Amino acid sequence: MRRDVEQLGSKPKFWFEHEGEKWLFKEARENTGEDWAEKVASELASELGLPTHRVELASYEGRRGCAVRSFLKKGQVLVHGNEVLAGFLTGYDKDKQRGQSGHTFANIVRVLEAVFVEDRARFKASSHSRQVKAHSRQVKA
C-alpha cells in the first residue's frame, strides 16, 4: 500500500503502512549492498544495546531495497541530518542532493558533538544550577 513519496535523498523511497505501522521503503542501487548494509547496521546496533530503527529486507515491483519502520512517536517530527548540518555549517546547502562538499565525516562528528555533548553539558549545568538553588532555598528556610 504505497502512500507517499519521500523527496529527500538521492534514491527512490516512499512511505507505506503495514499492519498499522508507518514504514519507509528505500530502494537500493544495484550492486551496492545498501539494502543488506542497512539491515546489518541495525541488527549490530541492536545487539550492542544501542537505540536503533527496525529494518527488514524488502522488494517492491521487483526492485530490491529495505523497509525501515518509523521510530517517531505521535506528534514527533523528524529533523533530517542535512537540516542539522545546515544549521551549524556556513555555506551548507540542505537542498543540494549530490556533491555537497561540507558533507564529510569530520563535519558530521563536529555537529553531533555540538548537538549532543554540548547539550548534555548545558543540561547538566542547568540541572546542577537548579539543585544548588533548591538547596539554598532549603538552607534559608
Sequence and secondary structure as in RCSB ss.txt:
>XXXX:A:sequence
MRRDVEQLGSKPKFWFEHEGEKWLFKEARENTGEDWAEKVASELASELGLPTHRVELASYEGRRGCAVRSFLKKG
QVLVHGNEVLAGFLTGYDKDKQRGQSGHTFANIVRVLEAVFVEDRARFKASSHSRQVKAHSRQVKA
>XXXX:A:secstr
 EEEE  SSSS EEEEEETTEEEEEEE  TTS HHHHHHHHHHHHHHTT     EEEEEETTEEEEEEE    TT
     HHHHHHHHSTT  TT  S  TT  HHHHHHHHIIIIIHHHHHHHHHHHHHHHHHHHHHHH 
